[in-house]
Amino acid sequence: MESRMDMVNGSLGDKIIRYAIPLAATGILQQLFNAADLAVVGQFSGKEAMAAVGGNAPVIGLLVNLFVGISLGSNVIIARSIGQKDEESISKAVHTSVIVALLGGVFLAVLGELLAPFIVELLEVPTDVYPLAIKYLRIYLAGMPVILLYNFEAAVFRSSGNTRTPLAALTVSGVLNVVLNLFFVLGLGMDVDGVATATVLSNLVSSVLLFAALTRTAQAIRLDPRKLWVHSDVLRQILKVGIPAGIQGMIFSFANIIIQSAVNSLGTTVMAASSAAYNLEIFSYYIMNSFGQACTTFVGQNYGAGKNDRCRKTLRLCLLQSLTSTAVVSVLILLFSRPLLGIFNTDPDVIAAGQIRLAYIFFAYLFSFAQEGLSGYLRGFGVSFIPAACTVIGICGVRLTWIFTVFQQSRTFSTIMQVYPLSLGVTAVVILGVTLLVKPSQRYVIQQEL
């Protein structure tokens, strides 16, 4: 069932929550793909297989984030066109986005297959993990066309205020992913190749479901396969917003690869612990990120409708709701961290190291909610370069400097984790200062200049 939402009239607070909750649930469920992979291989194939799956996460993010950023550009352009009630631009953006997703997915699949050995060597994985890491990465990357297609289709639905349909599609594929994980690993005796295959097949199902939903919707975002084409004028607008966001994500992921390499250098136990903790902390992150994306979409539509006062109110509400909900979930995860980490691996050393990571990351989220919300606010106006530059300098710059200097003097897991609150704190302060300096009347000018 479709969910229409009028973002430019009426109350905002309840609508933001109704938009953000399904979006957060979608992100969490998507992460459960990897969590299910980790849990199954961790319990039935050992911590080496678990480390191989978790250790690949940063590099997969590096390859995917450029096009995820471009999908954000699609969201902004479609949302603004909806606010302006420009159905021709909406249609062009939808059909262009689908083609970009498919072509981008094929490009990443081919590039990833060619570079897989180099990528795994860059991660400095231990010898006992290397062959498993290669196998998992190759299969996962082969599924890039359907993975990106789902992300772009979901962005199209979200731009119109519909976050429930992507959630419904992912719920179906999520259940399928768990069933296939158990079938391939327990039934057929496979290891990381089984969970990677299950993830690709599940993403295929979710992308097909959303494709079918787009062809049947009565809204202006309706997809007609006969009209699939790259419209150069709309593509330029999408890329203008999307490429800075995508490059930001890529550089962010590159910094995380360096951090992952530092984690890997401390051994298999720390690798497994870091992977397990990541799959818990990400629950809080997706809640926080959902309000940042809500801010982008609500601001985009209201900016298109010429209602700047509602844009500012959206920012205030998103920041408040993000901080409150993220804090509650983070505290609950910390309180039950031992049994939750035990789902992935029961080794006491793995659990202890995982608790160290959770403590530092959740402290860092006290700064991250502001960075997510303010970035989403600026992107809603089409200003994508500024948050990208702030993130690259504040997060990536600090993290790379820390790993190559401080960590080299004190090679411990705690030393690595300390960089998260430091880098996010610096970034939050910088982006807040920039946002305060940029007046609403100036934003269109900045957008045009960039």
C-alpha positions as CSV (number, residue, x, y, z in Angstrom):
1,M,0.0,0.0,0.0
2,E,1.3,3.4,-1.0
3,S,1.9,6.1,1.7
4,R,1.5,9.7,0.5
5,M,2.7,12.5,2.7
6,D,2.1,16.3,2.3
7,M,5.4,17.7,3.5
8,V,4.7,21.3,2.5
9,N,1.5,21.9,4.5
10,G,0.3,21.2,8.0
11,S,2.3,19.9,11.0
12,L,5.9,18.8,10.7
13,G,6.9,16.9,13.9
14,D,4.6,13.9,13.5
15,K,5.3,13.7,9.8
16,I,9.1,13.7,10.3
17,I,8.7,10.8,12.8
18,R,6.4,8.9,10.4
19,Y,8.9,9.4,7.6
20,A,12.0,8.6,9.7
21,I,10.9,5.4,11.5
22,P,10.3,3.2,8.4
23,L,13.6,4.7,6.9
24,A,15.5,3.7,10.0
25,A,13.9,0.3,10.0
26,T,14.9,-0.1,6.4
27,G,18.5,0.7,7.1
28,I,18.6,-1.6,10.1
29,L,17.1,-4.4,8.1
30,Q,19.5,-3.9,5.3
31,Q,22.4,-4.1,7.9
32,L,20.8,-7.3,9.2
33,F,21.9,-8.8,5.9
34,N,25.5,-8.5,7.0
35,A,24.6,-9.3,10.6
36,A,23.0,-12.5,9.6
37,D,26.1,-13.3,7.5
38,L,28.3,-12.7,10.5
39,A,26.2,-14.6,12.9
40,V,25.9,-17.7,10.7
41,V,29.6,-17.9,9.8
42,G,30.7,-16.9,13.3
43,Q,28.7,-19.7,14.9
44,F,29.1,-22.4,12.3
45,S,32.3,-21.6,10.3
46,G,34.6,-19.9,12.9
47,K,36.0,-16.5,13.6
48,E,38.3,-16.6,10.5
49,A,35.2,-16.6,8.3
50,M,33.5,-14.0,10.5
51,A,36.6,-11.8,10.2
52,A,36.6,-12.2,6.4
53,V,33.0,-11.1,6.1
54,G,33.3,-8.1,8.6
55,G,36.7,-7.1,7.3
56,N,35.3,-6.4,3.8
57,A,32.7,-3.9,5.0
58,P,34.8,-0.7,4.5
59,V,35.9,-1.6,1.0
60,I,32.4,-2.5,-0.1
61,G,31.3,0.8,1.3
62,L,34.1,2.6,-0.7
63,L,32.9,1.1,-4.0
64,V,29.1,1.6,-3.3
65,N,29.2,5.1,-1.7
66,L,29.8,7.1,-4.9
67,F,26.5,5.8,-6.4
68,V,24.7,6.0,-3.1
69,G,25.6,9.6,-3.0
70,I,24.3,10.0,-6.5
71,S,21.0,8.4,-5.4
72,L,20.9,11.2,-2.8
73,G,21.1,13.6,-5.6
74,S,18.1,11.9,-7.2
75,N,16.2,12.3,-3.9
76,V,16.9,16.0,-3.7
77,I,16.0,16.8,-7.4
78,I,12.8,14.7,-7.3
79,A,11.8,16.2,-3.9
80,R,12.3,19.7,-5.2
81,S,10.4,19.0,-8.4
82,I,7.5,17.6,-6.3
83,G,7.5,20.8,-4.2
84,Q,7.3,22.8,-7.5
85,K,4.7,20.4,-8.9
86,D,6.9,19.8,-12.0
87,E,5.8,16.4,-13.2
88,E,7.9,16.4,-16.3
89,S,11.1,16.9,-14.3
90,I,10.0,14.2,-11.8
91,S,9.5,11.7,-14.6
92,K,12.8,12.5,-16.2
93,A,14.7,12.2,-12.9
94,V,13.1,8.8,-12.1
95,H,13.9,7.2,-15.4
96,T,17.4,8.6,-15.5
97,S,18.0,7.4,-11.9
98,V,17.1,3.8,-12.8
99,I,19.5,3.7,-15.8
100,V,22.3,5.3,-13.8
101,A,21.8,2.6,-11.1
102,L,22.1,-0.3,-13.5
103,L,25.0,1.0,-15.5
104,G,26.8,2.0,-12.3
105,G,26.2,-1.4,-10.8
106,V,27.7,-3.2,-13.8
107,F,30.7,-0.8,-13.7
108,L,31.4,-1.6,-10.0
109,A,30.9,-5.3,-10.5
110,V,33.5,-5.5,-13.3
111,L,35.9,-3.1,-11.6
112,G,35.6,-4.9,-8.3
113,E,36.3,-8.3,-9.8
114,L,39.4,-7.0,-11.4
115,L,40.7,-5.3,-8.2
116,A,39.6,-7.8,-5.6
117,P,43.1,-9.2,-4.8
118,F,44.6,-5.8,-4.6
119,I,41.8,-4.6,-2.3
120,V,42.2,-7.5,0.1
121,E,45.9,-7.0,0.2
122,L,45.4,-3.3,1.0
123,L,43.3,-4.4,4.0
124,E,46.3,-6.3,5.4
125,V,44.1,-9.2,6.4
126,P,45.8,-12.1,8.3
127,T,47.0,-15.1,6.2
128,D,44.3,-17.4,7.6
129,V,41.6,-15.0,6.6
130,Y,42.9,-14.0,3.1
131,P,41.3,-16.7,0.9
132,L,38.0,-16.4,2.6
133,A,38.0,-12.6,2.2
134,I,38.7,-12.9,-1.5
135,K,35.9,-15.4,-2.0
136,Y,33.3,-13.3,-0.2
137,L,34.3,-10.0,-1.9
138,R,34.1,-11.4,-5.4
139,I,30.6,-12.9,-5.0
140,Y,29.3,-9.8,-3.2
141,L,30.6,-7.4,-5.9
142,A,28.9,-9.5,-8.6
143,G,25.6,-8.4,-7.1
144,M,26.3,-4.7,-7.4
145,P,23.7,-4.0,-10.2
146,V,20.8,-5.2,-8.1
147,I,22.2,-3.6,-4.9
148,L,22.5,-0.2,-6.5
149,L,19.1,-0.6,-8.2
150,Y,17.4,-1.1,-4.9
151,N,19.1,2.0,-3.4
152,F,18.1,4.3,-6.3
153,E,14.5,2.9,-6.3
154,A,14.3,3.5,-2.6
155,A,15.5,7.1,-3.0
156,V,12.8,7.7,-5.6
157,F,10.1,6.5,-3.2
158,R,11.5,8.5,-0.3
159,S,11.6,11.7,-2.3
160,S,7.8,11.5,-2.4
161,G,7.5,10.9,1.3
162,N,7.0,7.1,1.0
163,T,9.4,5.2,3.2
164,R,7.1,2.2,3.8
165,T,7.3,0.6,0.4
166,P,11.1,0.2,0.5
167,L,10.8,-1.2,4.0
168,A,8.2,-3.7,2.9
169,A,10.4,-4.9,0.0
170,L,13.4,-5.2,2.2
171,T,11.4,-7.1,4.9
172,V,10.6,-9.8,2.4
173,S,14.2,-10.1,1.1
174,G,15.6,-9.9,4.7
175,V,13.6,-13.0,5.7
176,L,14.8,-14.7,2.5
177,N,18.4,-13.8,3.3
178,V,18.3,-15.5,6.7
179,V,16.7,-18.6,5.2
180,L,19.2,-18.8,2.4
181,N,22.1,-18.3,4.8
182,L,21.1,-21.3,6.8
183,F,20.4,-23.3,3.7
184,F,23.8,-22.7,2.1
185,V,25.9,-22.9,5.2
186,L,24.2,-25.7,7.2
187,G,22.5,-27.5,4.3
188,L,25.2,-27.4,1.6
189,G,28.3,-27.0,3.8
190,M,29.4,-23.7,2.3
191,D,31.1,-20.9,4.3
192,V,31.5,-17.2,3.2
193,D,30.5,-18.0,-0.4
194,G,27.1,-19.2,0.9
195,V,26.3,-16.0,2.9
196,A,27.6,-13.8,0.0
197,T,25.3,-15.6,-2.5
198,A,22.4,-15.3,-0.1
199,T,22.9,-11.6,0.2
200,V,23.1,-11.1,-3.6
201,L,19.9,-13.1,-4.2
202,S,18.0,-11.3,-1.4
203,N,19.0,-7.9,-2.9
204,L,17.8,-9.2,-6.3
205,V,14.4,-9.9,-4.8
206,S,14.1,-6.4,-3.1
207,S,15.1,-4.6,-6.3
208,V,12.6,-6.5,-8.4
209,L,9.8,-5.8,-5.9
210,L,10.5,-2.0,-5.9
211,F,10.8,-2.0,-9.7
212,A,7.3,-3.5,-10.0
213,A,6.0,-1.1,-7.4
214,L,7.3,1.9,-9.3
215,T,5.6,0.7,-12.5
216,R,2.2,0.4,-10.7
217,T,2.2,3.6,-8.6
218,A,-0.4,6.3,-9.3
219,Q,2.0,9.0,-8.2
220,A,4.1,11.2,-10.4
221,I,7.1,9.0,-9.7
222,R,5.6,6.2,-11.9
223,L,8.2,4.3,-13.9
224,D,7.4,3.3,-17.5
225,P,10.1,0.9,-18.8
226,R,9.5,2.3,-22.3
227,K,10.7,5.7,-21.2
228,L,14.0,4.6,-19.6
229,W,16.5,7.0,-20.8
230,V,19.3,9.3,-19.5
231,H,18.1,12.9,-19.7
232,S,21.2,14.9,-19.8
233,D,19.7,18.1,-18.3
234,V,18.3,16.2,-15.3
235,L,21.4,14.1,-15.0
236,R,23.6,17.2,-14.6
237,Q,21.4,18.4,-11.7
238,I,21.5,15.0,-10.0
239,L,25.3,14.8,-10.4
240,K,25.7,18.4,-9.1
241,V,24.2,17.3,-5.8
242,G,25.2,13.6,-5.9
243,I,28.8,13.6,-6.8
244,P,30.1,15.7,-3.9
245,A,28.0,13.5,-1.6
246,G,29.3,10.4,-3.3
247,I,33.0,11.5,-3.2
248,Q,32.5,12.4,0.5
249,G,31.2,8.8,1.1
250,M,34.2,7.3,-0.8
251,I,36.8,9.4,1.0
252,F,35.0,8.6,4.3
253,S,35.2,4.9,3.4
254,F,38.8,5.2,2.4
255,A,39.6,6.6,5.9
256,N,37.7,3.7,7.3
257,I,39.7,1.3,5.2
258,I,42.9,2.7,6.8
259,I,41.3,2.3,10.2
260,Q,40.2,-1.3,9.3
261,S,43.8,-2.0,8.3
262,A,45.0,-0.8,11.7
263,V,42.3,-3.0,13.4
264,N,43.4,-6.0,11.2
265,S,47.0,-5.5,12.3
266,L,46.0,-6.4,15.8
267,G,44.9,-9.9,14.9
268,T,41.8,-12.0,14.2
269,T,40.2,-11.6,17.6
270,V,40.1,-7.8,17.4
271,M,38.9,-8.1,13.8
272,A,36.0,-10.3,14.8
273,A,35.2,-8.1,17.8
274,S,35.2,-5.0,15.7
275,S,32.9,-6.6,13.1
276,A,30.4,-7.8,15.8
277,A,30.3,-4.4,17.5
278,Y,29.9,-2.6,14.2
279,N,26.8,-4.7,13.5
280,L,25.3,-3.5,16.8
281,E,26.3,0.2,16.7
282,I,24.9,0.5,13.2
283,F,21.4,0.2,14.6
284,S,21.8,3.6,16.4
285,Y,23.5,5.1,13.4
286,Y,20.6,4.3,11.1
287,I,18.2,5.9,13.4
288,M,20.3,9.0,13.5
289,N,20.9,8.9,9.7
290,S,17.1,8.5,9.0
291,F,16.5,12.0,10.6
292,G,19.3,13.4,8.5
293,Q,17.7,12.0,5.3
294,A,14.3,13.2,6.5
295,C,15.7,16.7,6.8
296,T,17.0,16.5,3.2
297,T,13.7,15.4,1.8
298,F,11.5,17.8,3.8
299,V,13.8,20.7,3.2
300,G,13.9,19.8,-0.5
301,Q,10.2,19.8,-1.0
302,N,9.6,23.0,1.1
303,Y,12.4,24.8,-0.6
304,G,10.8,23.9,-4.0
305,A,7.5,25.3,-2.7
306,G,9.2,28.5,-1.5
307,K,8.6,27.8,2.2
308,N,12.0,28.6,3.9
309,D,10.4,29.0,7.3
310,R,9.4,25.4,7.3
311,C,12.9,24.4,6.2
312,R,14.4,25.9,9.4
313,K,11.7,24.4,11.6
314,T,12.4,21.0,10.0
315,L,16.1,21.3,11.0
316,R,15.2,22.0,14.6
317,L,12.8,19.1,14.9
318,C,15.1,16.7,13.1
319,L,18.0,17.5,15.5
320,L,15.9,17.1,18.6
321,Q,14.2,13.9,17.5
322,S,17.5,12.4,16.3
323,L,19.3,13.1,19.6
324,T,16.6,11.7,21.7
325,S,16.0,8.5,19.8
326,T,19.6,7.7,19.1
327,A,20.5,8.2,22.8
328,V,17.8,5.8,24.0
329,V,18.8,3.0,21.6
330,S,22.5,3.4,22.3
331,V,22.0,3.1,26.0
332,L,20.0,0.0,25.6
333,I,22.6,-1.6,23.4
334,L,25.3,-0.8,25.9
335,L,23.3,-2.3,28.8
336,F,22.9,-5.6,26.9
337,S,26.2,-5.5,25.0
338,R,27.5,-8.8,26.4
339,P,24.6,-11.1,25.3
340,L,24.2,-9.1,22.0
341,L,27.9,-9.5,21.1
342,G,27.6,-13.2,22.1
343,I,25.1,-13.7,19.2
344,F,28.1,-13.3,16.8
345,N,30.8,-15.1,18.7
346,T,31.0,-16.4,22.3
347,D,34.8,-16.0,22.7
348,P,35.2,-13.9,25.9
349,D,38.1,-11.9,24.3
350,V,36.0,-11.1,21.3
351,I,33.2,-9.8,23.5
352,A,35.5,-7.7,25.7
353,A,37.1,-6.0,22.7
354,G,33.6,-5.5,21.2
355,Q,32.5,-3.6,24.3
356,I,35.4,-1.3,24.0
357,R,34.4,-0.3,20.5
358,L,30.8,0.2,21.5
359,A,31.7,2.6,24.3
360,Y,33.8,4.9,22.1
361,I,31.4,4.8,19.2
362,F,28.3,5.7,21.2
363,F,30.2,8.6,22.8
364,A,31.1,9.8,19.3
365,Y,27.4,9.8,18.3
366,L,26.8,12.7,20.7
367,F,28.5,14.8,18.0
368,S,27.5,12.7,14.9
369,F,23.8,13.5,15.2
370,A,24.6,17.2,14.6
371,Q,26.8,16.5,11.6
372,E,24.1,14.2,10.0
373,G,21.3,16.7,10.6
374,L,23.2,19.8,9.4
375,S,24.5,18.0,6.3
376,G,21.0,16.8,5.5
377,Y,19.7,20.4,5.9
378,L,22.2,21.9,3.5
379,R,21.7,19.1,0.9
380,G,18.0,19.8,0.9
381,F,18.8,23.2,-0.7
382,G,21.1,21.5,-3.2
383,V,24.2,22.6,-1.3
384,S,26.2,19.4,-1.4
385,F,29.8,20.6,-1.7
386,I,30.0,22.3,1.7
387,P,29.0,19.3,3.9
388,A,31.2,17.1,1.8
389,A,34.2,19.4,2.3
390,C,33.6,19.6,6.1
391,T,33.4,15.9,6.4
392,V,36.5,15.2,4.3
393,I,38.5,17.7,6.4
394,G,37.0,17.1,9.8
395,I,36.5,13.3,9.7
396,C,38.9,11.9,7.2
397,G,41.7,14.3,7.8
398,V,41.7,13.8,11.6
399,R,41.3,10.0,11.3
400,L,44.2,9.5,8.8
401,T,46.5,11.8,10.8
402,W,45.7,9.9,14.0
403,I,46.3,6.5,12.6
404,F,49.6,7.5,11.0
405,T,50.9,9.3,14.1
406,V,49.3,8.5,17.4
407,F,48.4,4.9,16.7
408,Q,52.0,4.2,15.6
409,Q,53.2,5.2,19.1
410,S,50.5,3.2,20.9
411,R,49.2,0.3,18.9
412,T,46.1,-0.7,20.9
413,F,42.5,-1.1,20.0
414,S,41.5,1.7,22.4
415,T,43.9,4.1,20.7
416,I,42.2,3.4,17.3
417,M,38.7,3.9,18.8
418,Q,39.6,7.3,20.4
419,V,39.7,8.8,16.9
420,Y,36.0,8.5,16.4
421,P,34.7,11.0,19.0
422,L,37.6,13.3,18.2
423,S,37.0,13.4,14.4
424,L,33.2,13.6,14.7
425,G,33.5,16.4,17.3
426,V,35.7,18.5,15.1
427,T,33.4,18.0,12.1
428,A,30.2,18.9,14.0
429,V,31.8,22.2,15.2
430,V,33.0,23.1,11.7
431,I,29.7,22.3,9.9
432,L,27.7,24.1,12.5
433,G,29.8,27.2,12.0
434,V,29.4,27.0,8.2
435,T,25.7,26.5,8.5
436,L,25.3,29.6,10.7
437,L,27.3,31.7,8.3
438,V,25.2,30.7,5.2
439,K,22.0,32.7,5.2
440,P,18.8,31.3,3.7
441,S,18.8,34.0,1.0
442,Q,22.4,33.0,-0.1
443,R,21.8,29.3,-0.5
444,Y,20.5,29.5,-4.1
445,V,23.5,31.6,-5.1
446,I,25.9,29.1,-3.5
447,Q,24.2,26.2,-5.3
448,Q,24.5,28.0,-8.6
449,E,28.2,28.8,-8.1
450,L,29.0,25.2,-7.1
